[in-house]
């Protein structure tokens, strides 16, 4: 079974984080919410406070099958400043593991050089941060082990892409069908 880590920062877009957690868990995959705040409480960009499963700095990322970075502001900035997040992203990308980011967060991957030679999407206005990528403006883009999403409205499809990559298209389609989502 695949185990995914999703890094949660204060100022994250809660739809992009929690929807992905929901979709992945519906597929019976393990996803661990990892707080980078130094405490389990995370407050989103819209003032929603929730509890993460663990603290990022106390959890090794080497045993994960992939990582997810939700966007939002200033959540994306906070992710990009986290040494744990950047090391995990580079490790996953270099080891063929799922490396996923949505909305503004693909900029973190771009700034790390992970998107060079890849097709990618992001929230409009962040295209210049996708260093070396071909920007597609698609709702979701899968290129090898890298998955990017455009924004909050694409969160279910982004989660679906993660399930498809980690498990199968059939599993992803079943989860979305059960949710009455395309």
trRosetta pair geometry for C-beta under 8 A, 3 or more apart (Angstrom, degrees):
i j d omega theta_ij theta_ji phi_ij phi_ji
1 28 7.4 -92 -136 130 124 86
1 29 6.4 175 -179 -128 94 58
1 30 6.2 85 131 -3 117 101
2 29 5.1 -16 70 -144 95 114
2 30 7.0 -164 99 42 51 77
2 65 4.3 -102 -151 63 84 157
2 66 7.2 3 -177 16 117 105
2 98 8.0 48 -168 1 134 135
2 166 4.0 -61 -5 -176 176 119
2 167 6.6 -116 6 -60 127 78
3 29 7.6 -177 -89 175 32 85
3 30 4.4 -18 -112 82 76 116
3 31 7.6 168 -162 -85 49 34
3 32 7.0 21 -179 -10 94 106
3 63 6.9 -5 78 130 140 84
3 64 5.6 -114 105 -129 92 58
3 65 5.4 119 51 5 58 97
4 24 6.1 -86 45 -160 140 155
4 29 6.5 37 4 143 109 124
4 30 7.1 164 25 96 65 60
4 31 4.5 -16 70 -111 100 82
4 32 7.3 -178 91 22 49 68
4 64 6.5 74 -133 -167 25 104
4 65 6.2 -59 -73 66 62 87
4 66 5.0 -22 -118 73 88 90
4 67 6.9 157 -168 -96 75 24
4 68 6.2 41 166 -15 119 107
4 98 6.7 -35 -113 73 106 135
4 162 6.8 41 -104 176 163 128
4 166 6.9 -71 -55 -88 117 157
5 31 7.4 164 -91 -161 18 63
5 32 5.1 -25 -111 66 69 97
5 34 5.1 17 -172 -14 104 131
5 56 7.9 106 175 -120 128 86
5 59 7.1 161 -121 123 136 135
5 61 6.0 -96 27 -122 158 87
5 64 4.6 -58 -9 -114 107 151
5 66 7.5 -168 30 99 68 45
5 67 5.0 -23 71 -111 91 78
5 68 7.3 -170 96 23 45 73
5 88 7.1 -78 82 -175 138 147
6 17 6.2 138 154 -150 131 81
6 20 6.2 150 -108 99 148 126
6 21 6.2 -114 31 -72 157 90
6 31 5.9 28 -11 176 111 108
6 32 7.2 176 24 81 71 45
6 33 5.5 -29 70 -109 100 58
6 34 6.6 165 76 21 42 82
6 67 7.2 148 -92 -166 35 60
6 68 4.1 -20 -109 65 85 109
6 69 7.8 -180 -154 -72 66 24
6 70 6.8 45 -177 -23 109 99
7 34 5.2 -38 -103 77 56 104
7 36 5.7 31 -172 -33 101 117
7 56 6.0 39 -125 -96 92 137
7 67 6.6 23 -18 -174 101 111
7 68 7.2 -171 18 82 69 56
7 69 5.8 -7 51 -104 109 69
7 70 7.8 -155 76 19 65 77
7 79 5.9 113 111 -123 130 105
7 82 7.3 -175 -175 75 141 156
7 84 7.8 161 -119 107 129 102
7 85 5.1 84 -148 -107 170 107
7 88 7.4 151 -55 67 130 147
8 12 5.7 -92 -153 -4 66 158
8 17 5.7 78 -106 -150 94 147
8 33 5.4 20 -19 -175 131 95
8 34 6.5 161 16 75 81 44
8 35 5.2 -38 72 -99 102 57
8 36 6.9 -179 77 9 47 79
8 37 7.7 -42 108 -15 85 103
8 42 4.4 -45 141 -101 120 170
8 50 8.0 -94 -168 79 155 105
8 52 5.1 -165 46 -88 137 121
8 70 7.2 18 -106 32 62 121
9 12 5.2 124 60 -52 69 100
9 35 8.0 132 -85 -157 35 56
9 36 5.1 -20 -91 53 82 116
9 37 6.8 141 -142 -59 47 83
9 42 7.0 125 117 -145 6 117
9 74 7.9 -93 129 108 120 68
9 75 4.4 141 80 -150 104 75
9 76 7.8 176 61 -45 141 17
9 78 3.7 162 180 96 139 126
9 79 5.1 -127 -21 -55 146 76
9 82 7.2 -141 -90 -30 122 136
10 37 5.4 91 -33 -98 99 118
10 42 6.0 -150 -77 -156 57 69
10 43 5.2 21 -134 55 89 80
10 44 7.9 -140 -154 -81 45 17
10 74 7.5 11 105 73 80 91
10 75 6.8 -157 96 -94 31 75
10 78 6.1 135 55 -69 72 172
11 43 7.6 31 -42 95 45 75
11 44 7.1 73 -140 -170 8 34
11 45 4.9 53 -163 -80 53 80
11 72 5.8 173 143 127 63 107
11 73 6.0 -53 169 142 114 27
11 74 3.9 -29 170 55 167 62
11 75 3.9 -164 100 -48 76 66
11 76 7.9 -93 116 11 109 53
11 77 7.5 -20 100 44 148 94
11 78 5.9 132 49 -4 119 130
12 16 7.1 -125 168 68 94 104
12 17 5.2 48 140 -36 136 136
12 42 6.8 3 22 164 120 125
12 44 5.4 -69 71 -124 70 74
12 45 6.5 -134 80 -21 20 91
12 70 4.9 65 -169 93 116 117
12 71 7.3 127 -155 93 69 25
12 72 4.4 112 -173 50 31 140
12 75 3.4 124 -80 -127 50 155
12 76 8.0 113 -112 -43 63 55
12 78 8.0 -88 -56 56 78 125
13 16 4.2 53 89 15 110 114
13 17 6.7 155 82 -10 58 88
13 44 6.8 63 -144 -163 13 109
13 45 5.8 -18 -84 22 53 126
13 46 8.0 55 -136 -10 54 103
13 70 5.6 -140 56 160 82 107
13 71 5.1 13 9 83 125 73
13 72 3.1 -177 -34 -62 71 105
13 75 6.6 -133 -11 38 60 147
13 102 7.9 -102 62 101 130 106
13 103 5.8 77 13 -4 151 170
13 152 5.5 -123 169 -81 136 104
14 17 5.8 -63 -143 45 34 105
14 18 5.4 6 174 3 76 117
14 44 3.8 -30 -51 -107 102 162
14 45 7.4 -145 -16 33 81 75
14 46 6.2 -88 8 39 118 108
14 48 4.8 11 -70 61 161 136
14 50 7.3 121 -132 -4 113 130
14 72 7.6 69 -17 -75 47 153
15 18 6.7 -60 -121 50 19 91
15 19 5.3 18 178 -17 60 123
15 152 4.3 63 79 -152 136 101
15 155 5.2 -147 144 -26 89 160
16 19 6.6 -38 -112 38 14 108
16 20 6.6 16 167 -18 49 113
16 70 3.8 142 111 -151 105 101
16 71 5.4 25 67 34 174 77
16 72 6.6 -162 36 -31 128 99
16 102 4.9 -164 -154 89 122 130
16 103 5.6 -74 -86 -13 159 127
16 105 7.9 168 146 0 148 130
16 149 7.5 172 -137 87 107 134
16 151 7.6 -86 -78 -175 121 38
16 152 5.6 -92 -50 -100 91 65
16 155 5.1 -140 -105 -103 50 115
16 158 7.4 1 -144 65 81 155
17 20 6.3 -71 -161 34 22 107
17 21 6.6 18 152 -16 63 108
17 33 7.5 74 173 -127 110 109
17 44 7.5 -149 30 -103 132 113
17 70 3.8 -75 -66 -30 79 164
17 72 8.0 -43 -23 -5 107 134
18 21 5.4 -49 -147 35 39 115
18 22 6.3 42 153 -21 67 104
18 50 7.0 116 -82 -9 123 175
19 22 5.5 -53 -149 36 33 114
19 23 6.3 30 156 -17 67 106
19 155 3.9 71 80 139 147 129
19 156 6.0 -86 172 -68 125 61
19 158 8.0 80 103 60 114 105
19 159 6.0 -128 132 -33 82 137
20 23 5.9 -54 -143 38 30 108
20 24 6.1 26 160 -15 65 111
20 31 7.4 -161 130 -171 86 162
20 68 5.7 -177 147 167 155 161
20 70 6.8 -154 12 -78 135 105
20 102 7.6 -171 -58 -2 133 143
20 155 6.3 -104 -47 -172 77 92
20 158 6.3 -52 -91 104 104 105
20 159 4.4 -172 -122 -88 56 99
20 162 6.7 62 -156 12 102 152
21 24 6.1 -63 -146 41 24 107
21 25 6.1 19 159 -15 64 113
21 31 5.4 -162 -129 101 66 135
21 33 6.2 -5 -99 -66 138 107
22 25 6.0 -62 -145 40 24 106
22 26 6.4 29 156 -24 62 106
22 159 7.3 -25 70 -136 72 165
23 26 5.8 -54 -151 31 29 114
23 27 6.9 24 151 -14 61 105
23 155 8.0 180 -15 142 134 79
23 156 6.1 150 -77 -141 136 60
23 159 3.0 93 63 144 151 142
23 160 6.3 -88 -177 -55 141 55
23 162 7.4 110 102 54 118 112
23 163 6.5 -114 144 -31 98 125
23 175 6.0 96 -163 150 76 139
23 176 7.9 17 -141 -73 111 75
23 179 7.8 -46 -108 -33 84 158
24 27 5.8 -60 -158 36 35 110
24 29 4.9 -74 176 69 85 117
24 31 4.3 71 103 -34 141 140
24 159 5.9 -119 -39 -159 76 99
24 162 6.0 -39 -86 102 107 128
24 163 6.2 -168 -109 -70 60 92
24 166 8.0 36 -136 44 101 151
25 28 7.5 48 -178 -80 41 20
25 29 6.9 -106 -90 61 30 67
25 31 6.1 -99 -57 29 80 109
26 175 4.7 116 109 -140 116 109
26 178 7.1 -168 175 78 129 133
26 179 7.3 25 174 -51 173 115
27 163 4.4 177 -64 -130 165 125
27 166 8.0 110 117 79 146 115
27 167 5.9 -161 168 6 128 156
27 171 5.2 77 -148 159 108 112
27 172 7.0 -5 -99 -86 136 50
27 174 7.9 119 -112 74 79 100
27 175 5.0 -48 -70 -63 86 140
29 163 6.7 -158 -9 -113 140 81
29 166 6.1 54 -117 114 150 142
29 167 6.5 -123 -67 -48 119 122
31 68 7.7 0 -151 14 119 132
32 53 4.9 -110 -158 69 74 143
32 54 6.0 -7 176 23 116 116
32 59 7.0 -169 130 -162 145 159
32 64 7.8 -111 36 -103 117 113
33 42 7.9 -120 162 7 119 143
33 51 8.0 113 90 119 138 51
33 52 4.1 -139 121 -144 102 75
33 53 4.7 121 49 2 78 90
33 54 7.5 147 82 28 56 65
34 52 6.2 74 -149 -180 4 134
34 53 7.2 -38 -69 57 47 89
34 54 5.7 -25 -110 77 68 87
34 55 7.1 47 -162 160 72 15
34 56 4.1 87 161 -86 110 79
34 59 5.7 -117 -118 51 119 144
35 38 7.6 -92 128 23 108 23
35 39 6.6 -67 131 86 150 38
35 40 5.5 176 -1 -130 152 33
35 41 7.4 70 -126 54 155 24
35 42 5.3 -152 -118 -58 103 109
35 52 3.6 -173 -41 25 97 154
35 54 7.3 -166 19 95 83 36
35 55 5.5 -47 66 -112 93 54
35 56 6.2 -135 79 -18 36 87
36 56 4.7 -4 -85 15 70 144
36 57 7.7 98 -130 -31 61 87
36 78 6.6 153 92 146 127 105
36 79 6.9 136 26 -102 160 57
36 82 4.7 -45 -160 -105 144 152
36 84 6.5 -172 -118 62 104 124
36 85 6.2 -20 -89 -44 148 114
37 41 6.9 -81 86 81 149 60
37 42 5.7 178 -13 -98 138 73
38 55 7.0 32 -141 -139 22 123
38 57 7.8 11 -101 15 59 130
39 55 7.4 -26 -104 -94 9 110
40 51 4.9 19 142 -156 109 83
40 52 5.0 -144 -158 52 68 79
40 53 7.8 -161 -142 55 108 6
40 54 7.5 -32 -107 -107 96 8
40 55 6.8 -87 -74 -62 66 79
41 49 5.8 -2 -168 -172 101 108
41 50 7.6 155 -146 81 56 27
41 51 6.2 -38 -91 -98 54 64
41 52 7.8 -132 -54 7 9 84
42 49 7.0 163 82 -149 40 59
42 50 5.9 -23 61 64 90 75
42 51 7.6 141 16 -114 82 16
42 52 5.6 72 -17 -38 120 104
43 47 6.6 -14 -175 -138 103 35
43 48 7.1 158 -154 77 57 36
43 49 4.7 -25 -97 -93 79 82
44 47 6.8 -45 70 29 79 18
44 48 4.4 6 30 53 123 88
44 49 7.5 -147 6 -72 76 33
44 50 7.5 36 -30 8 104 103
44 72 6.7 -80 -165 -162 82 165
44 75 7.5 -17 -144 -59 58 135
45 72 4.3 -156 -19 -173 134 115
45 73 6.0 75 -115 64 138 48
45 74 7.5 148 -101 13 100 46
45 75 6.1 -89 -49 -17 104 110
52 55 7.5 109 92 -78 130 40
54 58 6.3 -126 173 77 100 104
54 59 4.9 87 124 -54 137 132
55 58 4.4 62 74 16 100 110
55 59 6.9 166 83 -11 50 96
56 59 6.0 -77 -146 42 30 104
56 82 7.2 20 100 178 156 141
56 84 4.8 127 137 122 116 151
56 85 7.1 -14 -178 -60 156 76
57 84 5.5 -117 -85 -69 67 148
60 63 5.9 68 99 8 107 98
61 64 5.1 -42 -164 15 61 124
61 67 6.6 -3 -153 -69 123 124
61 84 7.6 143 -28 180 128 84
61 87 7.4 149 40 105 141 89
61 88 3.9 -128 -142 -120 175 105
61 91 6.2 122 104 71 119 143
61 92 7.2 -78 156 -50 119 99
62 91 6.9 -84 -92 168 66 146
64 67 6.2 63 125 -62 149 78
64 88 7.6 25 45 -159 142 112
64 92 7.2 -42 94 -91 110 113
64 97 6.9 92 108 180 81 150
65 97 5.8 -169 177 -147 39 104
65 98 6.3 41 129 16 75 105
65 166 6.3 99 119 -131 133 108
66 92 5.9 94 -132 -154 49 133
66 97 4.7 -170 -84 160 63 91
66 98 2.6 0 -119 60 147 98
66 99 6.6 -131 -151 -54 88 37
66 100 6.6 48 164 -2 121 102
66 145 7.5 -156 -108 -177 112 101
66 162 7.4 -175 104 -151 149 100
66 165 7.9 78 -65 107 165 124
66 166 6.7 -112 14 -85 139 114
67 85 8.0 159 168 -148 148 68
67 88 5.2 102 -65 141 160 116
67 89 6.2 -107 74 -87 141 61
67 92 5.2 -141 12 -34 103 160
67 97 7.5 63 -1 120 77 118
67 98 7.1 176 28 98 41 79
67 99 6.3 14 55 -120 87 57
67 100 7.0 -166 96 37 49 74
68 98 7.8 -10 -62 128 76 112
68 100 4.6 -19 -110 79 73 108
68 101 7.2 160 -164 -81 51 42
68 102 7.8 6 -172 -4 95 100
68 162 6.8 -14 -84 -103 124 148
69 76 7.6 81 158 -120 112 73
69 79 5.4 105 -150 -173 114 158
69 85 7.0 86 -101 -166 114 120
69 89 7.2 4 -41 -89 130 122
69 100 7.0 -179 23 100 68 56
69 101 4.0 -6 62 -110 106 91
69 102 7.3 -178 90 22 64 62
69 105 3.9 -178 122 179 106 137
69 106 8.0 159 79 -62 120 37
69 108 5.8 -110 166 51 167 141
69 109 7.4 -175 34 -39 143 97
70 75 6.7 -26 98 137 89 145
70 101 7.9 -156 -67 -148 13 58
70 102 6.0 -17 -130 54 50 104
70 103 7.1 30 179 26 57 121
70 105 6.2 150 118 -32 15 150
71 75 6.7 116 154 83 30 115
71 76 5.2 -2 -149 -66 64 115
71 101 7.3 90 -61 174 84 82
71 102 5.3 -107 -14 100 102 67
71 103 2.5 -117 27 76 158 118
71 104 4.1 122 -153 33 114 72
71 105 4.3 -129 -81 -15 69 91
71 106 8.0 -26 -79 0 112 68
71 123 6.3 134 -176 -21 167 128
71 151 7.1 -63 51 -122 149 59
71 152 7.9 -111 63 -55 112 74
72 75 3.9 39 84 30 101 129
72 76 6.3 165 67 -26 47 85
72 103 6.5 52 -33 98 49 155
72 104 7.0 -134 24 32 18 116
73 76 6.1 -35 -87 25 63 100
73 77 6.8 54 -139 -6 74 104
73 104 6.4 48 -59 19 89 164
74 77 4.5 -45 -173 41 86 119
74 78 5.8 92 126 -26 87 96
75 78 5.5 -58 -148 37 32 112
75 79 6.4 34 154 -21 67 102
75 105 7.8 -41 113 -73 99 103
76 79 5.6 -50 -149 33 34 113
76 80 6.4 32 154 -17 65 107
76 103 7.3 -129 -66 100 128 101
76 104 4.0 -86 -48 104 165 113
76 105 5.0 -142 -115 -79 100 62
76 107 6.4 60 172 51 131 115
76 108 6.5 -147 -168 -39 84 107
77 80 5.8 -58 -151 38 31 112
77 81 6.5 25 154 -16 65 109
78 81 5.9 -60 -148 38 31 109
78 82 6.7 38 153 -33 63 105
79 82 5.8 -56 -154 21 33 116
79 85 4.9 -149 -168 169 73 169
79 105 6.2 10 63 -126 158 100
79 108 5.4 -57 111 -81 112 155
80 85 7.4 -83 -75 94 17 133
80 86 7.1 61 -155 -70 42 107
80 107 7.2 -39 -74 106 135 94
80 108 4.5 -144 -85 -108 86 95
80 111 6.5 40 -140 56 120 148
82 85 3.8 70 85 9 115 109
82 86 6.5 165 88 -10 62 83
83 86 6.0 -57 -141 42 31 106
83 87 6.0 30 160 -18 66 110
84 87 6.1 -59 -146 39 24 107
84 88 6.2 22 157 -18 62 112
85 88 5.8 -60 -147 38 27 110
85 89 6.2 27 157 -21 65 108
85 108 7.2 -45 138 -179 122 147
86 89 5.7 -51 -144 35 32 112
86 90 6.4 29 158 -14 64 106
86 108 7.3 -130 -94 -179 79 104
86 112 6.0 178 -151 -93 91 128
87 90 6.0 -57 -148 40 30 108
87 91 6.1 32 154 -21 65 110
88 91 5.6 -55 -144 38 29 114
88 92 6.2 27 159 -17 65 107
89 92 6.0 -55 -145 37 27 107
89 93 6.2 24 158 -16 63 110
89 99 5.9 92 -155 -147 71 113
89 108 6.7 -154 -75 131 171 108
89 109 6.2 -140 -176 -98 134 74
89 112 5.9 124 107 41 126 172
89 114 6.3 -86 154 -52 104 154
90 93 5.8 -58 -144 40 28 110
90 94 6.0 21 161 -14 65 113
90 112 5.8 -132 -73 178 92 132
90 114 7.0 -134 -99 -73 56 110
91 94 6.1 -64 -144 42 23 105
91 95 6.0 -3 164 2 63 119
91 97 7.7 3 120 34 74 131
92 95 6.2 -75 -140 50 23 96
92 97 3.9 -90 -153 76 80 112
92 98 6.7 -46 179 74 126 40
92 99 4.6 149 109 -78 116 94
92 145 7.5 -157 152 142 87 130
93 97 7.6 -70 -47 55 22 76
93 99 4.6 12 -73 -47 79 163
93 109 7.5 139 -71 -145 139 100
93 112 7.7 153 13 114 155 126
93 114 4.4 -112 -105 -133 163 110
93 145 7.0 166 -127 91 50 120
93 146 7.0 29 -118 -77 96 100
96 144 7.9 -97 -135 167 73 105
96 145 5.3 170 -165 -49 48 151
97 145 6.1 101 85 -175 18 140
98 145 5.7 -134 -94 -173 34 86
98 147 6.5 -7 -161 6 94 115
98 162 6.4 84 -172 -141 149 83
98 165 5.7 122 -101 113 116 134
98 166 6.2 -37 -43 -70 147 97
99 109 6.6 125 148 -116 114 127
99 114 6.2 -116 138 -180 151 142
99 145 5.8 64 13 125 88 96
99 146 5.2 -28 73 -104 98 69
99 147 7.4 160 80 24 46 69
100 146 7.3 154 -85 -163 48 45
100 147 4.0 -11 -109 68 96 102
100 148 7.2 -173 -152 -75 59 37
100 149 7.7 35 -178 -10 97 99
100 158 7.3 131 180 179 123 99
100 161 7.7 153 -124 99 130 109
100 162 5.7 -26 -64 -91 168 107
101 105 3.8 -141 -169 116 104 102
101 106 4.4 157 98 -74 119 54
101 108 6.2 -166 -123 50 154 102
101 109 5.2 -159 9 -17 146 122
101 122 8.0 -4 113 -104 103 95
101 147 7.8 152 23 89 47 63
101 148 5.7 -10 69 -115 76 76
101 149 7.5 -150 109 28 40 78
102 105 5.8 33 54 44 41 117
102 106 7.3 44 -90 -35 10 90
102 148 6.8 152 -91 -168 47 52
102 149 3.5 -10 -118 61 97 111
102 150 7.4 -17 -159 43 81 24
102 151 7.0 152 166 -93 93 17
102 154 7.1 -164 -151 85 119 103
102 155 6.8 89 167 -103 165 69
102 158 5.0 15 -90 -140 133 163
103 106 7.7 170 69 1 32 86
103 122 6.8 41 148 -164 17 68
103 123 4.5 25 -166 -40 60 117
103 126 8.0 87 148 10 50 154
103 149 6.8 -6 -30 95 56 89
103 150 7.2 40 -89 133 46 30
103 151 4.7 80 -104 -114 83 57
103 152 6.6 37 -82 -40 126 64
104 107 5.6 -28 172 8 67 121
104 122 6.7 73 -111 -176 26 108
104 123 5.2 -33 -60 30 64 129
104 126 5.2 173 -129 -75 65 153
105 108 5.4 -28 -168 13 63 113
105 109 7.4 58 143 -8 71 94
105 122 7.9 -160 56 -131 48 101
106 109 5.3 -50 -158 39 53 113
106 110 6.0 58 144 -24 74 103
106 115 6.9 68 180 -73 97 142
106 120 5.6 151 -169 176 142 124
106 121 7.2 162 -27 86 166 39
106 122 4.2 -123 49 -87 128 111
106 126 6.8 123 66 123 94 131
106 129 7.4 130 103 99 76 105
106 130 5.9 3 134 -96 113 99
106 133 8.0 -36 164 4 122 170
106 148 4.5 40 -92 -135 132 122
106 149 8.0 180 -43 43 114 47
107 110 5.3 -51 -143 38 36 117
107 111 6.1 36 158 -20 67 105
107 122 6.6 96 -43 -147 77 154
107 126 4.9 -97 -59 -171 115 118
107 129 3.4 2 -130 128 96 146
107 130 7.0 -81 -97 -61 53 61
108 111 6.0 -55 -147 37 27 108
108 112 6.6 19 153 -12 60 111
109 112 5.8 -65 -152 41 31 108
109 114 4.2 -80 -171 65 85 126
109 115 5.3 94 125 -41 102 100
109 120 7.7 -166 91 -129 129 149
109 130 7.9 12 85 -127 92 70
109 146 7.0 127 -177 -144 152 119
109 148 7.5 -127 46 -87 149 111
110 113 7.8 52 179 -63 31 19
110 114 7.2 -83 -67 51 23 80
110 115 4.7 -25 -95 23 66 135
110 120 7.4 -179 -73 101 102 166
110 129 4.7 124 77 139 144 68
110 130 4.1 -119 -96 -119 138 31
110 131 4.5 129 176 15 86 74
110 132 7.5 170 -148 36 79 78
110 133 6.3 -81 -107 -4 101 122
111 129 6.3 -32 -49 -171 91 93
111 131 6.6 105 -85 0 31 125
113 116 5.5 -8 -174 -20 71 118
113 131 6.4 -52 -97 93 50 125
113 132 6.9 39 -145 20 62 142
114 118 7.7 -15 134 9 64 144
114 146 6.7 152 148 -102 103 130
115 118 4.8 -106 -160 51 59 116
115 120 5.0 -24 -146 -33 126 152
115 130 5.2 -82 115 -169 161 78
115 131 6.4 124 64 65 105 59
115 132 5.9 150 98 74 76 88
115 133 3.8 -36 152 -60 116 117
115 146 6.8 149 -104 -173 67 161
115 148 7.8 34 -109 -53 120 141
116 131 6.7 -26 -72 117 81 81
116 132 3.2 -13 -112 122 69 152
116 133 7.0 -94 -85 -59 21 60
117 132 6.2 -22 -19 154 54 108
117 133 7.7 -43 40 -103 20 48
118 132 7.8 62 25 112 74 90
118 133 5.2 -33 72 -120 77 92
118 134 7.3 -144 105 27 35 79
118 143 4.2 144 -160 100 92 146
118 144 6.9 -93 -115 26 110 110
118 146 5.2 2 -156 62 157 148
119 133 6.9 101 -142 -173 13 93
119 134 5.0 -38 -105 71 63 102
119 136 5.2 37 -175 -37 104 127
119 138 8.0 34 154 15 116 129
119 141 5.1 -134 121 -173 95 130
119 143 4.6 156 44 -66 80 135
120 130 5.1 -170 84 -153 135 134
120 133 4.0 -24 22 -176 120 149
120 134 7.1 132 22 65 69 49
120 135 6.4 -41 77 -103 76 53
120 136 7.0 162 71 9 24 94
120 141 5.5 177 -128 81 26 147
120 143 6.9 -79 -63 14 66 134
120 146 7.0 -48 -90 136 100 127
120 148 4.5 58 -154 15 81 159
121 135 6.8 100 -104 -159 46 67
121 136 5.3 -64 -71 61 93 89
121 137 6.0 137 -127 -97 103 7
121 138 4.9 -118 -62 56 144 69
121 139 7.2 72 123 93 167 7
121 140 6.9 -141 45 -127 139 13
121 141 4.5 143 -4 -10 100 118
121 148 5.0 166 50 110 66 111
121 149 6.6 -17 85 -158 110 11
121 150 4.9 -47 144 -74 122 79
122 126 4.4 -94 131 83 134 117
122 127 6.4 178 57 -77 114 51
122 129 7.4 -102 113 65 174 104
122 130 6.1 -164 -8 -59 135 121
122 135 7.4 -65 23 -131 94 103
122 148 6.2 -51 -65 174 70 126
122 150 6.6 93 146 -124 6 47
123 126 5.3 63 66 8 79 122
123 150 6.4 111 -81 176 46 56
123 151 4.8 88 -97 -80 90 104
124 127 7.3 -8 -142 -28 46 102
124 137 7.7 34 -84 -123 90 95
124 150 8.0 22 -31 -166 71 98
126 129 5.0 -45 -177 31 78 120
126 130 7.1 88 130 -34 81 92
127 130 5.8 -51 -162 16 44 115
127 135 4.6 14 -141 -104 107 160
130 133 4.0 -66 154 44 107 127
130 135 5.7 127 62 -77 150 96
136 141 5.4 130 42 -89 136 133
137 150 7.3 51 -168 -107 44 124
138 141 5.0 116 63 -66 123 88
138 150 7.0 -149 99 -49 41 116
139 149 6.9 -9 156 -150 59 75
139 150 5.2 -84 -140 9 39 126
139 153 7.9 -89 -138 102 106 89
139 154 4.2 179 -174 -118 91 128
139 157 5.5 23 132 86 124 154
139 158 8.0 -125 147 -54 83 80
140 147 6.9 -7 -174 -171 98 92
140 148 7.2 167 -155 88 52 48
140 149 5.0 -15 -104 -104 78 78
140 150 7.2 -98 -61 -6 45 86
140 154 5.9 177 -52 172 86 124
140 157 4.9 -146 -23 129 134 106
140 158 5.3 -175 -103 -87 117 61
140 160 7.8 -140 -17 64 175 94
140 161 4.9 -167 168 -39 142 146
141 147 7.2 166 86 -153 54 46
141 148 4.9 -3 55 57 100 93
141 149 7.8 -168 21 -75 68 35
142 146 7.5 157 -155 88 44 53
142 147 5.2 -9 -104 -105 74 82
142 161 5.5 -162 -64 -165 114 119
142 164 7.6 -77 -78 88 159 123
142 165 6.4 -171 -139 -71 130 119
143 146 5.2 -15 68 66 84 101
145 165 7.4 120 -135 -175 51 136
147 158 7.1 130 149 -158 114 76
147 161 5.0 157 -150 125 132 124
147 162 6.1 -170 77 -78 167 70
147 165 6.3 -125 -55 -18 132 153
149 154 4.8 -176 -173 106 104 120
149 155 7.0 96 153 -94 156 41
149 157 7.1 148 -127 88 115 89
149 158 3.5 -20 -78 -94 149 126
149 161 7.5 179 -72 32 102 140
150 153 7.6 -33 90 63 105 88
150 154 4.8 86 48 4 91 152
151 154 5.8 90 56 18 51 102
152 155 5.7 -15 -162 -33 42 114
154 157 5.0 -60 -170 51 74 113
154 158 5.4 85 128 -33 87 101
155 158 5.4 -53 -143 36 31 116
155 159 6.4 33 157 -18 64 103
156 159 5.7 -53 -151 37 32 111
156 160 6.3 38 148 -24 64 105
156 176 6.9 112 160 -116 109 97
156 179 7.0 -155 -150 112 132 151
156 181 5.1 -104 150 -162 147 160
157 160 5.2 -48 -146 34 35 119
157 161 6.5 41 152 -24 64 100
157 181 7.8 -147 -63 158 68 123
157 182 7.9 -4 -87 80 103 88
158 161 5.7 -49 -152 29 31 113
158 162 6.9 33 148 -19 61 101
159 162 5.6 -52 -154 31 37 113
159 163 6.6 34 150 -15 67 103
160 163 5.8 -56 -151 38 33 110
160 164 6.2 37 150 -23 66 107
160 172 4.7 96 -170 -172 76 107
160 173 7.9 71 -159 -70 115 39
160 175 6.8 -172 -109 79 79 115
160 176 5.2 18 -103 -57 128 125
160 181 7.6 -147 -59 110 134 127
161 164 5.5 -50 -145 35 32 116
161 165 6.3 29 157 -17 65 106
161 172 7.4 71 -72 -140 18 148
162 165 6.0 -57 -148 38 28 108
162 166 6.0 12 159 -6 65 116
163 166 6.0 -65 -137 48 26 101
163 167 5.4 -27 -179 30 69 113
163 171 5.6 -131 163 110 108 103
163 172 4.1 150 95 -92 109 85
163 175 6.0 -27 142 19 177 148
164 167 7.2 -66 -111 57 12 74
164 168 6.8 -38 -144 133 49 19
164 169 5.1 35 -138 -93 100 55
164 171 7.5 179 -91 67 44 86
164 172 3.9 -22 -64 -28 80 156
167 171 4.1 -37 114 51 131 155
167 172 7.0 158 66 -41 104 80
168 171 4.7 100 57 5 83 99
168 172 7.0 -148 95 -2 46 87
169 172 5.6 -58 -148 41 34 112
169 173 6.0 33 155 -19 69 108
170 173 5.8 -56 -144 39 28 109
170 174 6.3 31 155 -22 63 106
171 174 5.7 -53 -148 33 30 113
171 175 6.6 30 155 -18 64 103
172 175 6.0 -53 -151 34 31 110
172 176 6.4 19 156 -8 64 109
173 176 5.9 -60 -145 45 31 105
173 177 5.8 35 156 -24 67 110
174 177 5.6 -55 -142 38 27 112
174 178 6.2 28 158 -19 63 107
175 178 5.9 -58 -151 36 26 110
175 179 6.5 14 153 -9 63 111
176 179 5.6 -62 -146 45 35 106
176 181 4.3 -93 -163 79 85 97
176 182 6.7 -34 159 93 130 22
177 180 7.5 35 -176 -75 33 30
177 181 7.7 -100 -61 52 20 62
